[in-house]
């Protein structure tokens, strides 16, 4: 037993010694070994690195590194490697993710220690690399963890070959037709030349001049230039989404938002039912604001604003938009309460549970012209999004909805239902979603009731953080069918993130 214990302690002690980095040469060779085994054609095996035992030692060496005795070339090589390692390490710590933008403040808020000083990636890049060495070629060796970044090499940078490697990587990037895109209409440049234009002389003319120093086939003089949208999808060798996948850009409703970020939604629903000459119309703005406490738990506030109208005779669904209070029209803020969204299973990236409990605002909401319930409203939603391929996905939602929960517990509650929604989506391009929707909801009451609806809609991402949505559905329930009526919904949604 003592012999076994001695062996165990010896192995653990030996491993501890091995998991230390004591010199810049050892740092370089260790990082080089990791890159050789886990990076190919610029793509990183993040999943394999998730529990790699040497990563903390590399991070610790970067934190404590004393660079005073290094030559200029050695210092630059170390800082490039330190920056690239830190990007990889931060992705590994948060993996699985589909973009570094899912990590709130990845570049400008999350702090790391470099050479004994705490700073963000942006500050280290700009103040300790770009300003100190003043070489625009550096933009083609610093990797940001995204597909549109210049690729991460499968080897570490070293002082002896650094100047040649900087020129080689710059030329490879500028000769790559996916990085610098020449079309019949002109030249489409990476956003790198836009964000850091001053490093390239400050004008498009000087940008072109820099490019022509390294590009094998120079650009034509006076060629028109524009900047294409940056692809922030992660440079993962086993990606959650691929480079060509439109899903890399789309906003997934069923996902939680990243830590420290905000999401605001406004969904406007106009529901109108017509039976004979009688029309009842509800215009509802459902709004919510969420904050990411962490990557799996979001909290916030939700509410409803409503306008209602009842008409007899000639009318249209849009008469309700007059927004007035009369015998046949009502308007007001009707409900407000907390909302929580939670991702219970980290590996199920697109599965979440959202629960909203709103309380009535105002009095006599159900009198005369009904505008909303006078009891509380509790909705728990189970979201899941299944990616079928690069062009299609299937979204499902199952709800438990309890409406008009009486404030006096003895009165019980009014109605319980379990709506089910299925949405099939098609992505013709990275910013556009076209979809069809179907839904069914039974109401557990006497007599038994239900509704169903089918429709189609579209979403468009103006930017990655701002999206608009249009939706139309045809709506039916037992009462409408029994009376040969019809009902429709017209919907406009707005979503933006901060």
C-alpha positions in Angstrom: 0.0 0.0 0.0 2.8 2.4 0.9 4.6 1.4 -2.4 1.4 2.2 -4.4 1.0 5.5 -2.6 4.6 6.5 -3.3 4.2 5.7 -7.0 1.0 7.8 -7.2 2.6 10.8 -5.4 5.7 10.5 -7.7 3.5 10.5 -10.9 1.5 13.4 -9.7 4.6 15.4 -8.7 6.3 14.6 -12.1 3.2 15.7 -14.0 3.1 18.9 -12.0 6.7 19.6 -12.9 6.0 18.8 -16.5 3.0 21.2 -16.5 5.3 24.2 -15.9 6.7 26.5 -18.6 10.1 28.0 -17.5 11.5 29.8 -20.6 10.5 31.5 -23.8 11.9 28.7 -25.8 9.8 26.2 -23.8 6.7 28.4 -24.3 7.3 28.5 -28.0 8.0 24.8 -28.4 5.0 23.8 -26.3 2.6 26.2 -28.1 4.1 25.0 -31.4 3.3 21.4 -30.5 -0.3 22.3 -29.6 -0.8 24.1 -32.9 0.8 21.3 -35.0 -1.6 18.7 -33.5 -4.8 20.8 -33.3 -4.8 23.3 -36.2 -5.2 22.5 -39.8 -5.8 24.9 -42.7 -6.6 27.6 -40.1 -9.3 25.5 -38.3 -8.9 24.6 -34.6 -9.8 21.4 -32.8 -11.4 23.3 -29.9 -13.2 20.3 -28.6 -9.9 18.3 -28.3 -8.3 21.2 -26.4 -11.2 21.5 -23.9 -9.4 19.6 -21.2 -5.8 19.9 -22.3 -3.6 19.9 -19.2 -0.9 22.2 -20.5 -3.1 25.2 -21.3 -3.1 26.7 -17.8 0.7 26.5 -17.7 0.9 28.4 -21.0 -1.5 31.0 -19.7 0.5 31.3 -16.5 3.7 31.9 -18.4 2.1 34.7 -20.4 0.8 36.3 -17.2 4.2 36.3 -15.5 6.5 36.7 -18.5 9.4 39.2 -18.0 10.2 40.4 -21.5 12.9 43.0 -20.7 15.8 40.9 -22.0 14.2 40.0 -25.3 15.3 41.4 -28.6 12.8 43.3 -30.7 12.2 40.3 -32.9 11.8 37.9 -29.9 9.4 40.3 -28.2 7.2 40.6 -31.3 7.1 36.9 -31.8 6.2 36.3 -28.2 3.4 38.9 -28.2 1.9 37.5 -31.4 1.9 34.0 -29.9 0.6 35.3 -26.6 -2.3 37.1 -28.3 -3.2 34.1 -30.5 -3.0 31.7 -27.6 -5.2 33.9 -25.5 -7.9 33.9 -28.2 -7.8 30.2 -28.5 -7.8 29.7 -24.7 -10.8 32.0 -24.2 -12.7 30.1 -26.9 -11.8 26.8 -25.3 -13.0 28.0 -21.9 -16.4 28.9 -23.3 -16.7 26.1 -25.9 -19.1 25.0 -27.4 -19.9 28.4 -29.1 -20.6 29.3 -32.7 -19.0 32.8 -32.6 -16.7 34.7 -30.3 -19.4 37.4 -30.3 -21.4 35.1 -28.0 -18.9 35.9 -25.3 -19.9 39.4 -24.0 -17.0 41.8 -24.3 -14.6 39.2 -25.8 -12.2 41.8 -27.2 -12.9 44.9 -25.2 -14.3 43.9 -21.8 -12.9 40.5 -20.7 -9.5 41.1 -19.1 -6.4 38.9 -19.1 -2.9 39.4 -17.6 -0.1 39.9 -20.1 3.4 40.3 -18.9 2.2 41.2 -15.4 -0.4 43.8 -16.6 -4.2 43.3 -16.8 -5.7 44.3 -20.1 -8.2 43.3 -22.7 -7.3 41.7 -26.0 -8.0 45.0 -27.9 -5.7 46.9 -25.6 -2.9 44.4 -25.8 -3.2 44.2 -29.6 -3.3 48.0 -30.1 -1.0 49.3 -27.4 1.5 46.5 -27.1 1.7 45.1 -30.6 0.5 47.5 -33.3 1.7 50.8 -31.8 5.0 49.4 -30.6 6.0 47.7 -33.8 4.1 49.8 -36.4 3.9 47.1 -39.1 0.6 46.7 -41.0 1.7 43.1 -41.9 0.8 42.2 -38.3 -2.9 42.3 -39.2 -2.3 39.1 -41.2 -0.9 37.0 -38.3 -3.1 38.1 -35.4 -6.0 35.7 -35.3 -9.4 36.6 -33.8 -11.0 33.2 -33.7 -13.4 33.8 -36.7 -13.5 32.5 -40.2 -12.9 35.9 -41.8 -9.7 36.4 -39.8 -6.4 35.7 -41.4 -5.8 32.0 -40.7 -4.1 30.7 -37.6 -0.9 28.9 -38.5 -0.3 25.3 -37.4 3.0 26.5 -35.9 4.2 29.2 -33.5 6.0 32.3 -34.6 9.7 32.6 -33.9 12.2 35.5 -34.0 14.6 33.9 -36.6 12.1 33.7 -39.4 9.6 36.4 -38.4 10.2 39.0 -41.1 9.9 36.4 -43.9 6.8 34.8 -42.3 5.1 38.2 -41.9 5.5 38.9 -45.6 4.5 35.4 -46.6 1.3 35.5 -44.5 0.4 38.9 -45.9 0.9 37.7 -49.5 -1.1 34.5 -48.8 -4.0 36.6 -47.4 -4.0 39.1 -50.3 -3.8 36.4 -52.9 -6.7 34.5 -51.3 -9.9 35.2 -53.4 -12.1 34.7 -50.3 -10.2 37.3 -48.4 -9.7 39.9 -51.1 -12.6 39.6 -53.6 -12.2 40.9 -57.1 -15.5 41.1 -59.0 -16.7 42.8 -62.2 -18.0 45.7 -60.1 -14.7 46.3 -58.3 -12.9 45.0 -55.2 -14.5 43.8 -52.0 -12.1 44.3 -49.1 -12.0 42.7 -45.6 -13.3 44.9 -42.8 -9.7 44.8 -41.4 -8.8 47.5 -44.0 -11.8 49.5 -42.8 -11.3 49.1 -39.0 -7.6 49.7 -39.2 -7.4 52.0 -42.3 -5.0 54.3 -40.5 -2.5 51.5 -40.2 -2.5 51.3 -44.0 -2.0 55.0 -44.7 -5.5 56.3 -43.9 -7.1 56.3 -47.4 -8.3 53.7 -49.9 -5.5 54.8 -52.2 -2.9 53.9 -49.7 -4.7 50.7 -48.9 -4.5 49.7 -52.6 -0.8 50.7 -52.6 -0.1 48.4 -49.6 -2.0 45.6 -51.2 0.0 45.9 -54.5 3.3 45.5 -52.6 2.4 41.9 -51.8 -0.4 40.7 -54.1 0.9 38.5 -56.9 -1.5 40.1 -59.4 -1.7 43.8 -58.5 -5.1 45.6 -58.3 -6.0 47.9 -61.2 -5.5 51.6 -60.6 -8.7 53.4 -59.5 -10.6 50.2 -59.0 -13.9 50.7 -57.0 -13.7 49.4 -53.5 -16.2 48.3 -50.9 -16.1 46.3 -47.6 -17.9 43.0 -47.3 -19.6 41.9 -44.1 -17.3 40.1 -41.7 -18.1 36.4 -41.0 -17.7 36.0 -37.2 -18.5 32.2 -37.3 -15.9 30.4 -35.3 -12.9 28.8 -36.9 -13.7 25.4 -35.6 -12.5 22.2 -37.2 -15.6 20.6 -35.9 -17.9 23.6 -36.2 -21.4 24.0 -34.8 -22.0 25.9 -38.0 -19.9 25.8 -41.2 -18.4 28.6 -43.1 -21.0 28.2 -45.9 -23.9 27.8 -43.5 -26.4 30.6 -43.4 -27.1 29.4 -39.8 -23.8 31.0 -38.9 -25.5 34.4 -39.2 -29.0 33.8 -38.1 -30.4 34.7 -34.7 -31.7 31.5 -32.9 -34.9 32.3 -30.8 -34.4 29.2 -28.7 -30.9 30.3 -27.5 -30.1 32.2 -24.4 -28.2 35.5 -24.9 -24.6 35.8 -23.8 -23.5 37.1 -20.4 -23.6 40.8 -20.0 -25.7 41.4 -23.1 -29.3 42.8 -23.6 -32.1 41.7 -25.8 -35.2 43.7 -26.6 -38.2 42.4 -28.5 -41.4 44.1 -29.7 -43.9 41.8 -31.4 -47.0 43.4 -32.7 -50.0 41.1 -33.3 -53.2 42.2 -35.0 -55.9 39.5 -34.6 -59.2 40.1 -36.3 -62.3 37.8 -36.3 -65.3 38.5 -38.5 -68.7 36.6 -38.2 -71.5 38.0 -40.4 -71.4 41.8 -39.9 -69.6 41.7 -36.5 -65.8 42.2 -36.2 -63.7 41.9 -33.1 -60.1 43.0 -33.3 -57.2 42.9 -30.9 -53.9 44.7 -31.4 -51.3 43.5 -29.0 -47.7 44.6 -28.5 -45.9 42.0 -26.5 -42.6 43.5 -25.3 -39.7 42.1 -23.4 -36.2 43.0 -22.2 -33.7 40.4 -21.2 -30.3 40.6 -19.6 -27.7 37.8 -19.6 -26.7 37.0 -16.0 -24.5 34.4 -17.6 -24.5 32.4 -20.8 -27.3 30.1 -19.5 -29.5 32.3 -17.4 -31.3 35.4 -18.6 -33.7 37.6 -16.6 -35.8 40.6 -17.5 -39.2 42.2 -17.8 -42.2 41.5 -20.1 -45.5 43.1 -20.7 -48.5 43.7 -23.0 -50.0 46.9 -24.6 -53.4 46.4 -26.2 -55.9 48.1 -28.3 -59.3 46.5 -28.9 -62.3 47.3 -31.1 -65.7 45.8 -31.8 -67.6 46.8 -35.0 -70.9 46.1 -36.6 -71.2 46.8 -40.3 -68.5 47.7 -42.8 -65.1 47.5 -41.2 -61.5 46.4 -41.7 -59.0 44.7 -39.3 -57.0 48.0 -39.2 -59.8 50.1 -37.7 -58.4 49.2 -34.3 -55.3 51.3 -35.0 -57.2 54.5 -34.3 -56.1 54.0 -30.6 -59.0 55.6 -28.8 -61.2 54.8 -25.8 -64.9 54.7 -26.6 -67.8 52.3 -26.0 -66.4 50.0 -28.7 -62.7 50.7 -28.4 -60.2 50.3 -25.5 -56.5 51.0 -25.3 -53.9 50.7 -22.6 -51.0 48.9 -20.9 -52.6 45.8 -19.5 -49.9 43.5 -18.1 -46.4 43.6 -16.7 -44.1 41.1 -14.9 -40.8 39.1 -14.8 -39.4 36.8 -17.4 -36.7 34.2 -17.1 -35.0 32.2 -19.8 -32.7 29.2 -18.9 -30.6 26.7 -20.9 -30.7 23.6 -18.6 -28.4 21.4 -20.8 -25.2 23.1 -21.9 -24.6 20.7 -24.8 -28.1 21.4 -26.2 -27.2 24.8 -27.5 -30.5 25.6 -29.0 -32.8 24.3 -26.2 -34.1 26.7 -23.6 -37.0 27.1 -21.2 -38.7 30.5 -20.8 -41.2 31.4 -18.1 -43.2 34.7 -17.9 -45.5 35.7 -15.1 -47.4 38.9 -15.8 -49.9 40.7 -13.6 -52.8 42.9 -14.7 -52.4 46.7 -14.9 -55.6 48.8 -14.7 -59.1 48.0 -13.6 -62.2 46.5 -15.1 -60.2 45.0 -17.9 -62.9 42.4 -18.6 -65.9 44.8 -18.4 -67.8 46.1 -21.4 -65.2 45.7 -24.2 -62.9 43.0 -23.0 -59.2 44.1 -23.3 -57.3 41.6 -21.1 -57.6 39.2 -18.2 -58.0 40.6 -14.7 -56.0 37.7 -13.2 -52.3 36.9 -13.6 -51.0 35.2 -16.8 -48.3 32.5 -16.5 -46.7 31.1 -19.6 -43.8 28.6 -19.7 -42.3 27.9 -23.1 -40.0 25.0 -24.1 -38.0 26.0 -27.2 -35.8 23.9 -29.4 -34.3 24.6 -32.8 -33.0 21.7 -35.0 -30.6 22.6 -37.8 -31.3 20.2 -40.8 -28.6 21.5 -43.1 -27.2 24.8 -44.3 -30.5 25.9 -45.8 -33.2 24.5 -43.5 -34.1 24.3 -39.8 -37.0 23.1 -37.7 -38.2 25.1 -34.7 -40.5 23.6 -32.1 -42.3 25.2 -29.1 -44.5 23.6 -26.5 -46.1 25.8 -23.9 -48.0 25.5 -20.6 -50.3 28.5 -20.4 -52.4 29.4 -17.4 -54.6 32.5 -18.0 -56.6 34.6 -15.6 -55.1 33.3 -12.4 -57.3 34.8 -9.7 -55.5 36.9 -7.0 -57.9 35.3 -4.5 -56.7 31.8 -4.4 -60.2 30.5 -3.6 -61.4 31.6 -7.0 -58.9 29.3 -8.8 -58.0 30.0 -12.4 -59.9 30.4 -15.6 -58.2 28.5 -18.3 -55.3 26.1 -19.0 -53.9 25.3 -22.4 -50.9 23.7 -24.0 -50.1 25.4 -27.3 -47.8 23.6 -29.7 -46.0 25.4 -32.5 -43.9 24.1 -35.4 -41.9 26.3 -37.7 -40.0 25.2 -40.8 -37.4 27.8 -41.9 -35.5 28.3 -45.2 -32.4 30.5 -45.4 -31.9 31.8 -49.0 -29.0 34.0 -47.9 -27.3 34.8 -44.6 -29.6 37.6 -43.6 -33.0 36.3 -44.7 -35.3 33.7 -43.2 -38.5 32.5 -44.9 -40.7 30.2 -42.9 -44.0 28.5 -42.6 -45.8 28.1 -39.2 -48.5 25.9 -37.8 -49.9 25.8 -34.3 -52.5 24.0 -32.3 -53.8 24.7 -28.8 -56.3 22.7 -26.8 -58.1 24.4 -23.9 -58.8 22.2 -20.9 -62.2 23.4 -19.9 -65.9 22.5 -20.3 -66.9 22.4 -23.0 -63.6 21.5 -24.6 -62.2 24.1 -26.9 -59.2 24.6 -29.2 -57.7 26.8 -31.9 -55.3 26.2 -34.8 -53.5 28.5 -37.2 -51.3 28.2 -40.2 -49.3 30.9 -42.0 -46.0 32.1 -43.4 -43.5 34.8 -42.6 -40.1 36.3 -43.2 -37.3 37.7 -41.1 -34.5 40.0 -42.2 -31.4 40.9 -40.2 -30.5 44.5 -41.0 -27.4 43.9 -38.8 -26.5 41.0 -36.6 -28.1 42.7 -33.7 -31.2 44.1 -35.4 -33.9 42.1 -37.0 -37.4 42.7 -38.4 -40.1 40.1 -38.9 -43.4 39.9 -40.9 -46.0 37.1 -40.4 -49.5 36.3 -41.6 -51.6 33.4 -40.2 -55.1 32.1 -40.8 -56.7 31.4 -37.4 -59.7 29.1 -36.6 -61.4 27.9 -33.4 -64.6 26.0 -32.7 -66.7 29.2 -32.4 -65.5 30.5 -35.7 -66.1 27.2 -37.5 -69.6 26.8 -36.1 -70.6 30.3 -37.3 -68.9 30.2 -40.7 -66.6 33.1 -39.7 -62.9 33.7 -40.2 -60.0 35.2 -38.4 -56.6 36.3 -39.4 -53.5 37.7 -37.8 -51.0 40.2 -39.1 -47.8 40.5 -37.3 -44.7 42.7 -37.2 -41.8 41.9 -34.9 -38.6 43.9 -34.0 -35.7 42.4 -32.1 -32.4 44.2 -31.2 -29.5 43.2 -29.0 -26.9 45.3 -27.1 
